[in-house]
Amino acid sequence: MTSDDEILALARDALHAGEFEQAYGILESAIKLGNASNKIRQEYGFLLWTGFEFDRAEAQFGELLADSDTPTLTMQRIAKSYFAIGRFAKAAEVMEAVVATSPLNLCECLEQWASCEERTGNQARASELAQRALEARPGSARAVRLLAHIDKRNGDFQQAIDRLSCHLQQGSGDWDWGLRYELAASLDRVGEYDRAWQELVKAKQQLKPQTLPALRQSYQIRNRQGELAKRVTDADLNYWRRASDAAQSEINVAVLAGFPRSGTTLLEQILTAHDDCVGTDETGILTSQFISPIVWQAEDAFAALLELRSLDRSQLETGRAVYRKFTEGVIGEAIGDRLLIEKDPLLTADLPVVLRLFPNSPMIIPLRDPRDVIISYFFTMVPINWNSAPATDIVEAARFYHDVMRHWVLFRDRIQSPTIETRYEDLVNDQVTEAKRLTDFLGMKWDDSILDVSKRSGQKAVSTPTYDDITKPIYTSSLRRWENYQKHIEPALGILKPYAKEFGYE
């Protein structure tokens, strides 16, 4: 009889070889034989989830959640899986069941549940749960941070400042950086700019040792992106467009790129309030399924270009079918005949792959004063990875902006598919005119309701860090925000100046 460890080893070997279906089959066979262990079911459920087989994964998750042998950490991982694709209500439901089991890590579970409730908009419940977490573990930094974040969302900035400052004065901890990020954001909102900057710098100094590996990876990826972009010829772009005409009609996609904190989330929410549109909210599918294996993991940039050039019609059609299937799995609905807004600001640095898969798709590039972009990027608290690590230093942040937006400068006059640049400042100052310009560009009939903030807030939950802002009226305080921090960002201004001039901000 084959042991659990042997079955798991076989499945993992198949997975490492890229044979997802074989890995599924090994685990499915074990389950069909009956009496499959909890460990096997866990492996199968999470493997299905990784492969975007969400419906099948949920069936396994349901059995695991009903099994008293399922560890608390596995149940928390299930909740995190739902959370990661924006299914916050489902994640909250799972965490409620976890807390009902009275787990040993009660404070951590209450914090996780509270975060899920906060993202669903249930701030009262989230606050109650965070308070319970504090009772379970007095001094919990994450619970304090969440309570302060709810204060800030409710407009009570001073209470958030007092709450965070009081906790930080009680002693230092490993998660002080999270409190300081939140404190800096609240101080910024009340005009205490120097203190806000000081708190932010302290947070980044604490994070710096953790971010160094991710920053090294960031440079590796950015160098590869740059090398590939320089190798793509006009002949490549022309051929890719001509060769793709017939297959392109399978899915109607518009690409919304740019750079993080340039207004991409707001634009997507406005456009997808239209009945003829649906958005992706940064699923990461293009990156995980196409960009990473074709470009980042290639032997070198030339090998990546050869791979792009060698793709035939059948491979492209299969790739688009996979993209559609996985996207529908993540967003939880069929795309149908609607226009899909593929929103991912960092696609700007991987345009060769985008232009190979969707060479005829319209492309929207949001622009914003680079100095305002970098301030917003610097203030945003996100998990550490290759595209957030540059935010640990203002000069690194400016270099990252340069390394991404140079791609748009390189390609924008060479792309033959429809393109449009839209300025965040124009959207803030005259939302109707700019929104109409975009809907005209996309060939959509104008609908006044897409500017209704309450309609945007009623759409599905937003996963990106600026989720709270899109449910509020557009405000002008975000314009020329960089001037409040001019002396602090002085070392970065020389890097940003060419782009401020290129995009008409100087």
N, C-alpha and C positions, 0 to 999 in steps of 0.2 A: 504494500500500500504506500502511495506517495505521501510524504509529510507536507504540512503547510509550508515549511521553509523551502522545500524542494519545488513546490508549485509556484511560490512567490519568486523564487530564483529564475525559473523558466520564463515566467511572465515578464520579469524585469529585463532579462536578456533579450527577449523579443522587442521590448519597448526601446531599449538602448540601440537596437538595430534599426529602429524606425518602423517596426512592424506592429502598428497599433492593433490591427484586426487580429493578428495572431495572439497578441497579449490578451485581448478581450476573450478570444476563444479558449485560451488555457484556463482563465479564471471562471468563465461561464460553465465550462465542462465540470469543473470542481463543484460549482454550486448546484448544477443539475443532478449530480450524483447524490445530493441530499446531505444534510448534516454538515454543510460547509461552515467552517469556523468564522467567528466574528472578524478575525484578522483578515481572512480571505475576502469577506464582504467589504471590509474597509478598503482594501487595496482595489477591488473592482469598482466600488463607488467613486473613489477619487480619480482613478484612471479614466473612467467615463467622463467625469467632469473636466479633466484636463484635455480630453479629446473633443470637448464641446458637445458631448452627448448628454445634454442636460436632463431630458425627460427620463432616460434610462438611469441616469445617476440619481435623480430624485427618488426613484422607486427603491434603489438600494439605501439611500439616506433614510427613507421612511422606515425601512426594516431595522436599520441600525439604531435609530432614535427610539424605537419600540423595544429594543433589546436591552435588558438590564445589565448585560455584560459589556456594553459599549462604554469605553472610558470617557470621563468628562472631557479630556483634552480632544478626543475625536469629535465629540458633539460640538465643542467650541470651534473646531476646524470646519465642521459643516456650516456653522453659522457664518464663519469668516468667508467661506466660499460663496454663500449667497450675498453677503455684504459686498464682496469684491466686484460683483456684476450689477450692483445697484438694487438688489432685491432686499431692501432694508426691513420691510415688514416681515418677510419670511425669516430673516436672520433674527429679528426680535422674538418671533414666535419660538424659534429653536432655543434661544437663550432663556426665555421664560421657563421652558421645560427643564433646562439644565439647572437653573436656580432652584426649581421645585425639588430637585434631588438632594438639596443641602450639600453641595460639593465642598471639599476641603478648601479649595481656592475660591471661597465665596466672594470675597472682595473683587477679585479679578473678573469673575463671572458677572457680577452686578455692574461693573464698569463697562464690560462689553455689551451687556444688555442695554445699559443707559445710552451708549453711543449709537446703537441701532435705533432706539426710540427717538433720539435727537435728530437723526437723519430722516426719519419719517415725518418730522415736524411736530411730534408729540413732546414738546419741551417740558410740560408739567410732569409727565411721567418720567422723562429722562432726569429731571432735577430730583425727583423723589428717589429714584434708584441710585443716583450719585450720592445722595445724602445717606442712604442705607450702606453704600460702600464705605463711606467715611466712618460710619458707626462700626462696621466690621473690621476696618483697619484705619484707626485715626491717623491722619497725616498722609493719606493716599494722594500722591501728587496728581495722578491721572483723574481722580474724582474731582479734585479742586480745579484742575484745568477745565474739565467739562462744565462744571458749575459756572466758572468764569466765562466760558464761551457762550453759555446760555444767557448770562447777564448781558454780554456784548450783543448777542442777537436781539435781545429785548430792548437795546438802546441804553442800558444802565452801565455805561462805561466806567463810571467812578466806582461802583460796587465791584465790578470786575477787577479794577486796579487795586482796590483795597484788599480784596480777597487774595489775590495773587501775591501782592507785596507782603502781606501778613504771613503767608505760608513760607515765602522765601526767607524771611527774617528769622524763622524758627530753626534754621539750619540747612546745610547743603545736602543734596541727594543726586542720584544718578539721572533723574528725570527732570532736574531743574531747567534744562534747556527747553522742554516743552512748555513749562510755566512762563519762561521768559519770552518765548515766541508769542504766546497769548497776551502777555503783559505789554509787549511792544506794540501789538496791533491795537490794543485799547488806548495806550498812550498816544498813538498816532491820531486816533479819532478825536481826542480832546486837545490836540495841538501841542503836546509836550514832545516835540520832535527830537531834541537832543537826548532826552532820557530814553525815548523809544529806541533810538539808534544804539545807545549804550547797552540796553537790555538785549537787543538783537545780537550785537557783537559778542556779548558774554555767552549767549546761547550757542552761537556758531563756534566759539572757541572750545566749548565743552564737547561739541559734536565732531570737531575736526579729526581726531584720531580715528573715529568710526568711518569717516567719509573718504579717507585717503585711498582705499582700494577701489571704491566706486569712482573716484575722480580719475584714477589711472585708467580704468575701463572707459570712462567718458572720452579721454583723449584718444584711446585706441580706436573707438568707434568713429569719432569725429574725423580722425586722420583718414580712415578707410572711406568714409563718406566723401570727403574732399577729393581723394585720389580717384575714386570712381567717377565723380561728377566731371572732373577735368578730362576724362577719357571718352565720355559720351560725345559722339559727333552729331552734326546736323543730319548726316546721312542715316544715322541710327534712328533719330527722332522721326524723320520722314518715313523710313521703312516701317517702323513700329506702328505708325498711324495708318498707313495704307494697308498693311497686312492684317490689321485688327478690325477693319470696318464691319465685316459680316458678323463676327463673334461678339462685338461690343453690344449689340442690341439686347443681349440676354438680361442685363441688369442696368438700370438707369441710376448712375452715380454722379454726384457732384462732390469734389474734394474741397474740404475746408481746412487749410493748413495755417501757415503764419509762424507764430512763436508763442509759447505760453504767456498768459496774462496780457494778451493783445485784444481781448474781447471775443475770443472764439466761442466760449460757452454762451454768452449773450446772443451772439449771432445765430448759433444753432437753435437756441430756444425760440427766437423770433421766427425763424424760417420753418421750424417743425411745428409751430402752432398752426401752420397752414395744413388743411386737410390732405393736400397732395404731397406732403413731405413726411419723412420719418428720419430720425437721427440715430447715430451710433454712440454718441457720448464717449468717445475714446475707448473702444473695445480692445484696441491693441492687436486685433487679428492680423492686419497687414504686417505689422512688425513681427509678431511671433511666428506666423506661418510662411511669410515670404521674405521680408527684409532681412531678418536675422539669419536664416539658413542660406540665402542666396548671396548676401553681401557681407554681413559681419563675420560669419563663420567661414567664408571663402579663404583660400590660401593667400590670395592677394587681390588687389583691385582689378587687375587684368583678368583673373580667373572669374571674378564676379561679373565683369562685363561680357565675357565669353558665354557664361551661363545665361545671361539675359538675352544675348543675341541668338542663342541656340534654341530658345523656346519656340515650339511650333504651334500651329493653331489649336490642335487637339489639347496640348498641355495648357495653353492659355484658357481654353474653354473649361477644362477641368479645374484649373485654379480659380476661375471666377465662380464656378459652381460651388466649390468648397468655401470660398469667401462668403457667398450668399447664405449657404447653409449654416455656417458658424455664426454669421452676423445675426440671422434670424433667431438662432438659439440664445444668443446673449441678450438681444433686445426683447425677446419673448413674444414676438409677433411676426407674421408674414409681411414681407415688403410689398408684395403685389406689384401693381403698376406705378406705385408712388416713387417719387424721387428720393433716393437715399442720400442723406448728407453724411459723408464720411469725414467726421470731424476728428482731427488729430494734428495739433499745431506742429509737432516735430516731424511730420511727413515732409516738410519743406526740405529737410536735409537728406531725404531719401527719394527725391523726385525721379531718379532713373527707374526705380521699381514701379512707382506709381504710374509713370508715363509708359511703361511696358505693359502693365495690366489694363490700364484705363486711359489710353492715349487720346481718346476723343471726348473724355469727360470734362465738363466745365470745372474751372478751378477758381476758388475764392481765396484771396490772400488778405487777411485783416492786417492793417498797419496801425501803429500807435507810436507816439513819440518814444524812441528807443530808451530815453532816460526814464520815462514813466514806466515803461515795460520792466526795466531792470530793478527799479524800486519795488514794484509789485512782486516780481519774481523773488527778490531778496527777502521779502516779508512773508512769503507763503510757506506754511508748514506742511511738508509732505514727507512720505517715507523716503529713506535714503536709497537712491539708485543712481545709475549713470547720468540721468538727465536732471537730477536735483542736487547732486554733489557740488556742481559749480556754484551753487548759491551760498556756499560757506564763506565766500570771499567776494567782495564787490568787483574786484578786477577779474577774478575767474568768471563771475556772472557775465561781465561784459564780453569776455573772450568767447563764452558760450553763445551769446547772442550773435557775435560776429561769425562764428563757425556755422551757425544755422542759416542766418539770413543771407550770407554770401551765395548760397545756392539759388535763392530767388533772383538775386542780381545777375547771376550767371545764366539762368534759364529763361527768365521772363520774356525776353524779346525773341526767344527761339522756339517757344512752344506754339504750336499751330492750333491747338484746341482753344476754346473760348476761355479767357481769363479776365478777372476783375480784381482790382485792389479796392478795398473799402477802409476808410479811416474811422477809428474808434471815436475820434473827436467829432467827426461829422455826424456819427450816429447819436452821440450825446447831445449835440447842439440842434439837430433837426432829424429826429428819429423817423418821421414819416417819409421825408424826401429820400433818405438813405435806404430805408427799407424798401421803398418802391423801386429804387434803382436796382436793388438786388433781385427783387421778384421779377422785374422786367428782364434782367439778364438771364434768369433761369427759365423764362418763358411761362411764369405762373400768373394766373389771374389775381389781381389785387384783392385783399380781404382785410378790412380795417381791424378785424378781431385779432390778428396776429400781434398787434401792439398792446393787447389787453394783458396787463401784468397778472391779473387773477387767472387768466387762461393759462399762462405760462406756469404759474404755481400749481395748477391743477394737473399738469402733465406728470409723466413718470419721474421718479426720483433721479436726481443728477448726482453722478459719482465724483465729479471733479471738485477740487478744493474750493472753487468759487460758487458752490451750490447755493449758498444763502443769498448771494447778491442778485441772482437772476429772478428772484421772486419779489424784488423791490423795484420801485421806480428808478430810472436812470438818474444818477446824480453827477453834478459838475465838479465836485471836490476832488475827483480822481484826475482832473486835467491839470497839467503842469505841477503835479505832486512832487516831482523831483526837485523843484526849487526849494522845498522845505528841508532838503537833505543835501543841497548843493556842495557844501564844504566837506561832507562826508564821502561823497562819490567822486570827488575831484580826480583821484587817480584813475578812474574808469572812463572819464569823459573823452579822453583822446582816442580810445578804442571805438567809442560810440559815435563820435563826431562825423566820420564819413557816411554813416548810415542815416544820421539825422539830416545830413545834407542830401543824400541820395533819395530819401523818401519825403523831402520837402518840409522838414521841421527846422531848418536853419536858412 
